[in-house]
Amino acid sequence: MSVSDADVSYHSNIFTVVGHGTEEFTEFSDRDTVPDGYTLVTLTKMADTSKMSDVCPILSLLSKEENRVLLSDPIRNKNTIQDRIGHNIRIYSAGRKYPKLSVKLLADWTVVGKRKNYKQIIQSGVHKFPIESPDVPPFIDISEEEISIIKSKYSEIDKYIGVCGKFIHYFPQELIIPNQNKYRQIIFYNSLIPTPEESKNVHTPVEKTLNEIMAELGPGIYYFIACRSIPSRPTSFFDVTVRVFLDFNFKELDREGLLPEDIKILIPSTKEVIKNIATEINEESDYVEKLRIFLERVEEIPRPVLNFMYSEWTGKDYVDVPTSFKNEIEFLNKISRVRANSNIEQLKEFIGGRRLKTRRIRRTRRVRAKAHRTHTRKTSKLR
């Protein structure tokens, strides 16, 4: 086989991985190396989640044969792909360290109608390019009234149903088990892993590591468009720390007579601070950054109130951020280090190993140069 033939064969193998993804939190040096003939493209960064607004555009891209040339060379076409989907991607080519990913091959969420709960399910599993969809409507066994209510409650559904509606379906939750033979033919339509027959119970999806998937399907380009969430972290740090403070129930404590008078006086100003912090956090989609924002701004809360809130939450006295939120800060430092190492390796890949001239490095050089000039001037004066 000639090199050109090998390239054609390799480029024809484009796979898409759809489900609930997780990432094992490991230091960069402990990651595996991408084997020859493989390329991994992830939609999200470490510890981040995928939203419908992220997934829909890339699903649409991955469903059209006309995009084969574009998607078969993600390194060369990175900027074009990102422009087309409106989202950054991460690329791990042969010889590079790549994340330890796993995926439950069923991308499902619960949505609530007027009378019942429903399952929103993205066509799941591992698919060979181009992804094909069944010729069925997005809403299955759901009345027009309930469809209208669901769309009005979840504006994102109505917004993106036209972009990738053929890949996203809604089923009555109570009918999932009785009708799963019918539903799984839709959910896993043309999926390589699992086949509809292999997924015997829609409630217990097949779970695979990325390594297992690549070993089973062989060389190719793998578009991993699932989340890269870290089980219990950082979402648990965010949920059990930030939400306690942003949703602190002063009214209930006041009704129970547990709110001191000096705290009551400060509640209006406290609520204003919390509102401002919440606004900044809500504008950020990355849970790691949400937590970072909170830890940077938490001491804007009036100290007596902060002491009271922290004591109610932990039963301990608040000291300062490094002491009181030690575990959260240690985790942020570690995850930031892993991300930074990963990003540097990717930058080296795209600039051919040349000396990095990142914004941070340039800024550091400017600071050092300024310090050197200041030192020189001071020395001259002394002389």
C-alpha positions as CSV (number, residue, x, y, z in Angstrom):
1,M,0.0,0.0,0.0
2,S,1.4,3.4,-1.0
3,V,1.6,6.4,1.4
4,S,-1.2,8.1,-0.5
5,D,-3.4,5.0,-0.3
6,A,-2.8,4.8,3.5
7,D,-3.7,8.5,3.8
8,V,-7.0,8.0,2.0
9,S,-7.8,5.0,4.1
10,Y,-6.9,6.9,7.3
11,H,-8.9,10.0,6.3
12,S,-12.0,7.9,5.6
13,N,-12.1,6.7,9.2
14,I,-13.7,9.6,11.0
15,F,-15.7,8.7,14.2
16,T,-17.9,10.7,16.5
17,V,-18.4,9.8,20.2
18,V,-21.6,10.9,21.8
19,G,-22.7,10.3,25.4
20,H,-22.0,11.4,28.9
21,G,-18.2,11.8,29.1
22,T,-15.9,11.8,32.1
23,E,-12.2,12.4,32.5
24,E,-9.9,10.7,35.0
25,F,-8.0,13.5,36.8
26,T,-4.4,12.7,36.1
27,E,-1.2,14.8,36.0
28,F,-0.1,15.5,32.4
29,S,3.0,13.3,32.7
30,D,0.8,10.3,33.5
31,R,-1.3,10.5,30.4
32,D,-1.1,8.0,27.6
33,T,0.4,8.9,24.2
34,V,-1.7,8.9,21.1
35,P,-0.7,5.9,18.9
36,D,0.4,6.3,15.3
37,G,-2.6,6.6,12.9
38,Y,-4.9,8.1,15.5
39,T,-6.0,11.7,16.2
40,L,-8.3,12.8,19.0
41,V,-10.4,16.0,18.8
42,T,-12.4,17.1,21.9
43,L,-15.1,19.7,22.0
44,T,-14.4,20.7,25.6
45,K,-11.4,21.2,27.8
46,M,-10.6,19.2,30.9
47,A,-13.4,19.3,33.6
48,D,-15.8,21.1,31.3
49,T,-19.3,20.2,30.1
50,S,-21.0,20.2,26.7
51,K,-24.2,22.2,26.2
52,M,-26.7,21.9,23.4
53,S,-25.5,25.1,21.9
54,D,-22.0,23.5,21.6
55,V,-23.1,20.1,20.4
56,C,-25.7,21.0,17.8
57,P,-23.3,22.9,15.3
58,I,-20.7,20.1,15.4
59,L,-23.3,17.4,15.0
60,S,-24.6,19.2,11.9
61,L,-21.0,19.5,10.6
62,L,-20.4,15.8,11.2
63,S,-23.5,14.7,9.4
64,K,-22.6,16.0,5.9
65,E,-20.4,14.1,3.5
66,E,-19.4,17.5,2.0
67,N,-17.3,18.2,5.1
68,R,-15.1,15.1,4.9
69,V,-12.0,16.9,3.6
70,L,-12.4,19.6,6.2
71,L,-12.8,17.1,9.1
72,S,-10.1,14.7,7.9
73,D,-7.4,17.2,8.7
74,P,-8.4,19.0,11.9
75,I,-4.9,20.3,12.6
76,R,-4.7,22.2,9.3
77,N,-8.4,23.2,9.4
78,K,-8.7,23.9,13.1
79,N,-9.6,27.6,12.6
80,T,-12.2,26.9,9.9
81,I,-13.8,24.1,12.1
82,Q,-13.9,26.5,15.1
83,D,-15.4,29.2,13.0
84,R,-18.1,26.9,11.6
85,I,-19.1,25.5,15.0
86,G,-18.6,28.7,17.1
87,H,-16.5,26.8,19.7
88,N,-12.9,26.0,20.4
89,I,-11.6,22.4,19.9
90,R,-8.6,20.6,21.3
91,I,-6.5,18.3,19.1
92,Y,-4.3,15.5,20.2
93,S,-2.3,13.9,17.4
94,A,0.1,10.9,17.3
95,G,2.9,11.1,19.8
96,R,1.1,13.6,22.0
97,K,-0.2,13.1,25.5
98,Y,-4.0,12.8,25.6
99,P,-6.6,12.7,28.4
100,K,-8.0,9.6,30.0
101,L,-11.6,9.7,28.9
102,S,-14.6,7.4,29.4
103,V,-18.1,7.7,28.1
104,K,-21.6,6.4,29.0
105,L,-22.9,6.0,25.5
106,L,-26.3,7.6,26.2
107,A,-26.6,11.4,26.1
108,D,-29.9,12.0,28.0
109,W,-31.4,14.7,30.2
110,T,-34.8,15.1,31.9
111,V,-37.2,17.8,30.8
112,V,-40.5,18.7,32.5
113,G,-43.8,19.2,30.7
114,K,-47.2,20.2,32.2
115,R,-48.2,16.8,33.4
116,K,-45.2,14.5,32.9
117,N,-41.4,14.2,32.7
118,Y,-39.7,13.5,29.4
119,K,-36.2,12.4,28.3
120,Q,-34.2,14.5,25.9
121,I,-31.8,12.1,24.2
122,I,-29.2,13.0,21.6
123,Q,-28.6,10.2,19.1
124,S,-25.9,8.4,21.0
125,G,-23.0,6.0,20.7
126,V,-20.0,5.9,18.4
127,H,-20.8,6.7,14.8
128,K,-18.8,6.5,11.6
129,F,-18.8,9.7,9.5
130,P,-21.2,11.0,8.3
131,I,-23.7,10.5,11.1
132,E,-27.0,9.4,9.8
133,S,-30.3,10.0,11.5
134,P,-33.6,8.1,11.5
135,D,-36.5,9.5,9.6
136,V,-38.6,10.3,12.6
137,P,-39.8,13.6,14.3
138,P,-38.0,15.0,17.3
139,F,-40.9,14.4,19.6
140,I,-42.0,10.8,20.0
141,D,-45.4,9.8,21.5
142,I,-45.9,13.3,22.9
143,S,-49.0,15.4,22.5
144,E,-48.9,18.8,20.7
145,E,-49.9,20.5,23.9
146,E,-47.0,19.1,25.8
147,I,-44.6,19.8,22.9
148,S,-45.7,23.5,23.1
149,I,-45.2,23.6,26.9
150,I,-41.7,21.9,26.7
151,K,-40.6,24.4,24.0
152,S,-41.8,27.4,26.0
153,K,-40.1,26.1,29.2
154,Y,-36.8,25.3,27.5
155,S,-36.0,28.1,25.1
156,E,-32.7,26.4,24.0
157,I,-34.8,23.5,22.6
158,D,-36.8,25.7,20.3
159,K,-33.6,27.6,19.3
160,Y,-31.6,24.6,18.2
161,I,-34.3,22.1,17.1
162,G,-33.9,23.4,13.5
163,V,-30.1,23.0,13.6
164,C,-29.9,19.5,14.8
165,G,-33.4,18.4,15.6
166,K,-33.0,15.1,13.6
167,F,-30.4,14.0,16.1
168,I,-32.3,15.0,19.3
169,H,-35.4,13.3,20.4
170,Y,-37.9,13.5,23.2
171,F,-39.6,10.5,24.8
172,P,-42.1,10.2,27.7
173,Q,-40.1,9.0,30.6
174,E,-42.8,6.5,31.7
175,L,-42.7,4.8,28.3
176,I,-38.9,4.4,28.0
177,I,-38.9,0.9,29.5
178,P,-42.1,-0.4,27.9
179,N,-41.1,0.9,24.5
180,Q,-37.3,0.6,24.7
181,N,-37.2,-1.9,21.8
182,K,-38.7,0.8,19.6
183,Y,-36.8,3.7,21.1
184,R,-33.3,2.2,21.1
185,Q,-33.6,1.8,17.3
186,I,-33.9,5.6,17.2
187,I,-31.4,6.5,19.9
188,F,-28.6,4.2,18.6
189,Y,-29.5,4.5,14.9
190,N,-26.5,3.2,12.8
191,S,-24.2,3.3,15.9
192,L,-21.1,1.2,15.8
193,I,-20.8,1.0,19.6
194,P,-23.2,0.0,20.9
195,T,-25.5,-1.5,18.3
196,P,-29.2,-1.2,19.1
197,E,-29.2,-4.9,20.0
198,E,-26.2,-4.5,22.3
199,S,-28.0,-1.8,24.3
200,K,-30.5,-4.1,26.0
201,N,-31.6,-1.5,28.6
202,V,-31.8,2.2,27.8
203,H,-31.6,2.9,31.5
204,T,-28.2,1.3,31.9
205,P,-26.1,2.6,29.0
206,V,-23.0,0.9,27.8
207,E,-19.8,2.5,29.3
208,K,-16.5,2.4,27.5
209,T,-13.1,4.1,27.9
210,L,-11.8,6.0,24.9
211,N,-8.9,3.5,24.7
212,E,-11.4,0.6,24.4
213,I,-13.3,2.4,21.6
214,M,-10.1,3.1,19.7
215,A,-8.8,-0.4,20.1
216,E,-12.1,-1.8,18.8
217,L,-12.5,0.5,15.8
218,G,-8.8,1.1,14.9
219,P,-6.9,4.1,13.4
220,G,-8.8,7.2,12.5
221,I,-9.9,10.6,13.7
222,Y,-12.1,10.6,16.8
223,Y,-14.3,13.5,17.5
224,F,-15.2,13.3,21.2
225,I,-18.1,15.7,21.6
226,A,-19.1,14.5,25.0
227,C,-18.3,16.3,28.3
228,R,-15.0,15.9,30.0
229,S,-16.4,16.3,33.5
230,I,-14.4,15.0,36.4
231,P,-16.6,12.9,38.7
232,S,-17.5,14.8,41.9
233,R,-15.0,17.6,40.9
234,P,-15.1,20.5,40.2
235,T,-18.9,20.5,39.9
236,S,-19.2,19.2,43.5
237,F,-16.8,21.9,44.8
238,F,-18.9,24.5,42.9
239,D,-22.3,23.1,44.0
240,V,-21.5,22.5,47.7
241,T,-19.5,25.7,48.1
242,V,-20.8,28.4,45.8
243,R,-24.5,27.5,45.7
244,V,-24.6,27.5,49.5
245,F,-23.5,31.1,49.6
246,L,-25.4,32.3,46.5
247,D,-28.7,30.7,47.7
248,F,-28.2,31.3,51.4
249,N,-31.6,31.3,53.0
250,F,-31.6,34.3,55.4
251,K,-35.5,34.4,55.5
252,E,-35.8,30.9,57.0
253,L,-33.2,31.6,59.6
254,D,-34.9,34.9,60.4
255,R,-38.3,33.2,60.8
256,E,-36.7,30.7,63.2
257,G,-35.2,33.5,65.2
258,L,-31.6,32.5,64.4
259,L,-30.6,35.7,62.7
260,P,-28.6,38.1,64.9
261,E,-29.6,41.8,64.8
262,D,-26.2,42.9,63.6
263,I,-26.5,40.5,60.6
264,K,-30.0,41.7,59.7
265,I,-28.7,45.2,59.2
266,L,-26.1,44.0,56.7
267,I,-28.4,41.8,54.7
268,P,-29.4,44.4,52.0
269,S,-25.8,45.2,51.2
270,T,-24.9,41.5,51.3
271,K,-27.6,40.6,48.8
272,E,-26.3,43.2,46.5
273,V,-22.8,41.8,46.7
274,I,-24.1,38.2,46.2
275,K,-26.1,39.3,43.2
276,N,-23.0,40.9,41.6
277,I,-20.9,37.8,42.2
278,A,-23.7,35.5,40.9
279,T,-24.0,37.6,37.7
280,E,-20.3,37.2,36.9
281,I,-20.4,33.5,37.7
282,N,-23.5,32.9,35.5
283,E,-21.7,34.5,32.5
284,E,-19.0,31.8,32.8
285,S,-19.8,28.3,31.5
286,D,-16.7,26.6,32.9
287,Y,-17.2,25.2,36.4
288,V,-13.5,25.6,37.2
289,E,-13.7,29.3,36.4
290,K,-17.0,29.7,38.2
291,L,-15.3,28.4,41.4
292,R,-12.3,30.6,40.8
293,I,-14.5,33.7,40.5
294,F,-16.3,32.8,43.7
295,L,-13.0,32.3,45.7
296,E,-11.6,35.6,44.4
297,R,-14.7,37.6,45.3
298,V,-16.2,35.9,48.3
299,E,-14.6,38.3,50.8
300,E,-16.6,41.1,49.2
301,I,-19.4,39.8,51.4
302,P,-19.4,41.9,54.6
303,R,-17.2,40.1,57.1
304,P,-19.7,39.6,59.9
305,V,-22.2,38.1,57.4
306,L,-19.5,35.9,55.8
307,N,-18.4,34.6,59.2
308,F,-22.1,33.8,60.0
309,M,-22.7,32.1,56.7
310,Y,-19.5,30.0,56.9
311,S,-20.3,29.0,60.5
312,E,-23.8,27.9,59.5
313,W,-22.4,25.9,56.7
314,T,-19.4,24.2,58.3
315,G,-19.8,24.7,62.0
316,K,-16.4,26.3,62.0
317,D,-15.2,29.9,62.2
318,Y,-14.2,31.6,58.9
319,V,-10.5,32.6,58.8
320,D,-9.6,33.5,55.2
321,V,-9.9,32.1,51.8
322,P,-6.6,30.0,51.8
323,T,-7.4,28.5,55.2
324,S,-11.2,28.1,55.0
325,F,-11.3,26.9,51.3
326,K,-8.0,25.0,51.3
327,N,-9.3,21.9,49.4
328,E,-10.9,24.0,46.7
329,I,-7.8,26.1,46.2
330,E,-5.5,23.0,46.1
331,F,-7.8,21.5,43.4
332,L,-7.8,24.7,41.3
333,N,-4.1,25.0,41.4
334,K,-3.7,21.3,40.3
335,I,-6.3,21.5,37.5
336,S,-4.8,24.8,36.3
337,R,-1.3,23.2,36.1
338,V,-2.6,20.2,34.1
339,R,-4.5,22.4,31.7
340,A,-1.5,24.7,31.3
341,N,0.8,21.8,30.4
342,S,-1.8,20.4,28.0
343,N,-2.2,23.7,26.2
344,I,1.6,24.3,25.9
345,E,2.0,20.9,24.2
346,Q,-0.8,21.7,21.8
347,L,0.7,25.1,21.0
348,K,4.0,23.4,20.2
349,E,2.2,21.1,17.8
350,F,0.8,24.0,15.8
351,I,3.9,26.1,15.7
352,G,6.3,23.3,14.9
353,G,8.3,23.4,18.1
354,R,9.4,27.0,17.7
355,R,10.0,29.1,20.8
356,L,6.6,30.0,22.3
357,K,5.7,33.7,22.2
358,T,2.5,33.6,24.2
359,R,0.9,36.6,25.7
360,R,2.0,35.6,29.1
361,I,5.7,35.2,28.0
362,R,5.7,38.5,26.3
363,R,4.1,40.2,29.3
364,T,6.7,38.5,31.6
365,R,9.5,39.8,29.3
366,R,8.1,43.4,29.4
367,V,7.9,43.2,33.2
368,R,11.5,42.0,33.4
369,A,12.7,44.6,31.0
370,K,11.0,47.4,32.9
371,A,12.5,46.1,36.2
372,H,15.9,45.9,34.5
373,R,15.6,49.5,33.3
374,T,14.5,50.7,36.7
375,H,17.4,48.9,38.4
376,T,19.9,50.4,35.8
377,R,18.6,54.0,36.5
378,K,18.9,53.5,40.2
379,T,22.4,52.2,39.9
380,S,23.4,55.1,37.7
381,K,22.1,57.5,40.3
382,L,24.0,55.8,43.0
383,R,27.1,56.1,40.9
